[in-house]
């Protein structure tokens, strides 16, 4: 399983959607129903599973699946850690 698929499977554990239904333009809070606690728990799961480390202040600015994928090495949109700086605060 590639990192994008693993990422989507992790997202699906925290929302009421199948991984195949999740698109890059979906927003964590508005479209997938994440709240502050579920997002922080998700980040911990993501870091453990994909062996990535996200700066908390940067991670909290991520609003969409596509933005999050930019932080995941091994995905088409992924860049090296710290290469992308989100501009909006998520919560």
ChimeraX attribute file (.defattr): number of C-alpha atoms within 10 A of each C-alpha:
attribute: neighborCount
match mode: 1-to-1
recipient: residues
	/A:1	6
	/A:2	8
	/A:3	17
	/A:4	18
	/A:5	13
	/A:6	15
	/A:7	21
	/A:8	19
	/A:9	16
	/A:10	18
	/A:11	24
	/A:12	17
	/A:13	12
	/A:14	17
	/A:15	16
	/A:16	11
	/A:17	13
	/A:18	12
	/A:19	17
	/A:20	10
	/A:21	10
	/A:22	18
	/A:23	12
	/A:24	12
	/A:25	12
	/A:26	16
	/A:27	19
	/A:28	21
	/A:29	16
	/A:30	11
	/A:31	12
	/A:32	18
	/A:33	13
	/A:34	17
	/A:35	13
	/A:36	12
	/A:37	9
	/A:38	15
	/A:39	19
	/A:40	15
	/A:41	11
	/A:42	17
	/A:43	20
	/A:44	14
	/A:45	15
	/A:46	19
	/A:47	13
	/A:48	11
	/A:49	13
	/A:50	16
	/A:51	10
	/A:52	14
	/A:53	16
	/A:54	16
	/A:55	9
	/A:56	10
	/A:57	11
	/A:58	16
	/A:59	20
	/A:60	18
	/A:61	17
	/A:62	23
	/A:63	21
	/A:64	19
	/A:65	19
	/A:66	16
	/A:67	21
	/A:68	19
	/A:69	21
	/A:70	22
	/A:71	23
	/A:72	24
	/A:73	17
	/A:74	15
	/A:75	15
	/A:76	11
	/A:77	14
	/A:78	19
	/A:79	15
	/A:80	11
	/A:81	15
	/A:82	12
	/A:83	10
	/A:84	14
	/A:85	14
	/A:86	17
	/A:87	10
	/A:88	11
	/A:89	12
	/A:90	17
	/A:91	11
